């Protein structure tokens, strides 16, 4: 998807504050954080929304969700965290490449 900003991040065309990467997923800091710690976990394959997932994506989705607590802990969210998946325009999705928000730790700290 040449127009997808997350696909461009996966391809290395746009820099990101990388938190984690493997063959299937990428995690990076959100540029508009909701909280002190806020990162996204995305699949490297383009899937527009959660509603577009099929049973073939079950392993990938499970991998993304199981990665969330590990990365949250590594990012200092020992006391807990929230996850969010916006789906479709009506669900508040702005970038149409499925992604899991992981956030917590109080109000965001401005980045310089």
VMD Tcl script that draws the C-alpha trace (Angstrom):
set ca {
  {0.00 0.00 0.00}
  {2.03 2.93 -1.31}
  {-0.22 5.52 0.38}
  {-0.25 3.92 3.84}
  {1.93 5.79 6.34}
  {2.41 2.66 8.46}
  {3.52 0.66 5.41}
  {6.04 3.45 4.74}
  {7.28 3.15 8.33}
  {7.61 -0.64 7.93}
  {9.56 -0.09 4.68}
  {11.92 2.34 6.43}
  {10.81 5.28 4.28}
  {9.62 7.23 7.34}
  {11.59 7.19 10.61}
  {9.93 6.02 13.81}
  {10.82 5.72 17.48}
  {11.13 1.96 17.27}
  {10.30 -0.03 20.41}
  {10.44 -3.54 18.89}
  {10.71 -5.30 15.55}
  {10.67 -8.87 14.30}
  {9.72 -10.55 11.01}
  {5.96 -10.05 11.52}
  {5.41 -6.94 13.65}
  {6.80 -3.51 14.42}
  {6.20 -1.42 17.55}
  {6.98 2.28 17.76}
  {6.14 5.35 19.83}
  {2.97 7.23 18.87}
  {3.72 10.75 17.58}
  {0.61 12.08 19.38}
  {0.73 10.24 22.73}
  {-2.33 9.86 24.97}
  {-0.12 9.14 27.99}
  {3.48 9.30 29.21}
  {4.08 5.94 27.49}
  {2.18 5.34 24.26}
  {3.29 3.05 21.49}
  {1.68 1.17 18.62}
  {2.04 -2.45 17.60}
  {1.40 -3.04 13.90}
  {1.69 -6.03 11.59}
  {4.19 -5.65 8.78}
  {1.57 -6.95 6.36}
  {-1.07 -4.40 5.42}
  {-4.49 -5.14 6.92}
  {-6.76 -2.10 6.86}
  {-8.97 -2.77 9.92}
  {-9.73 -5.39 12.53}
  {-12.97 -6.03 10.61}
  {-10.86 -7.14 7.63}
  {-9.14 -9.89 9.59}
  {-9.89 -13.52 8.84}
  {-9.17 -16.75 10.69}
  {-5.84 -16.76 8.81}
  {-4.81 -13.73 10.90}
  {-5.50 -15.41 14.25}
  {-1.85 -16.18 14.98}
  {-0.70 -12.69 14.03}
  {-3.36 -11.01 16.18}
  {-2.50 -13.25 19.12}
  {1.18 -12.46 18.69}
  {0.47 -8.71 18.72}
  {-1.65 -8.93 21.88}
  {0.82 -11.18 23.68}
  {3.61 -8.76 22.83}
  {1.75 -5.83 24.44}
  {2.39 -6.73 28.12}
  {6.04 -7.57 27.50}
  {6.72 -4.28 25.74}
  {4.61 -2.33 28.25}
  {6.75 -3.68 31.07}
  {9.94 -2.87 29.16}
  {8.64 0.69 28.71}
  {8.09 1.08 32.47}
  {4.37 0.32 32.73}
  {4.74 -2.12 35.64}
  {1.57 -0.82 37.35}
  {-0.60 -1.58 34.31}
  {-1.54 -0.24 30.91}
  {-4.41 0.12 28.46}
  {-4.81 -1.29 24.97}
  {-7.04 0.09 22.23}
  {-7.87 -0.95 18.68}
  {-9.96 1.60 16.78}
  {-11.86 -0.04 13.92}
  {-13.29 1.92 11.00}
  {-14.12 5.60 10.73}
  {-17.02 5.24 13.16}
  {-14.66 3.61 15.65}
  {-12.19 6.50 15.49}
  {-9.62 4.85 13.24}
  {-7.46 7.46 11.49}
  {-4.76 5.30 9.88}
  {-6.22 2.38 7.96}
  {-3.57 -0.18 8.84}
  {-4.57 -2.22 11.87}
  {-2.70 -1.20 15.02}
  {-2.88 -1.77 18.75}
  {-2.36 1.27 20.97}
  {-0.59 0.46 24.25}
  {-0.49 3.31 26.74}
  {-0.30 4.29 30.39}
  {1.74 6.06 33.00}
  {-0.18 9.31 33.34}
  {-0.34 12.41 31.18}
  {1.96 12.66 28.18}
  {5.31 14.37 28.56}
  {6.00 16.74 25.65}
  {8.72 15.41 23.35}
  {11.35 17.77 22.09}
}
mol new
graphics top color blue
foreach p $ca { graphics top sphere $p radius 0.5 }
foreach p [lrange $ca 0 end-1] q [lrange $ca 1 end] { graphics top cylinder $p $q radius 0.2 }
display resetview
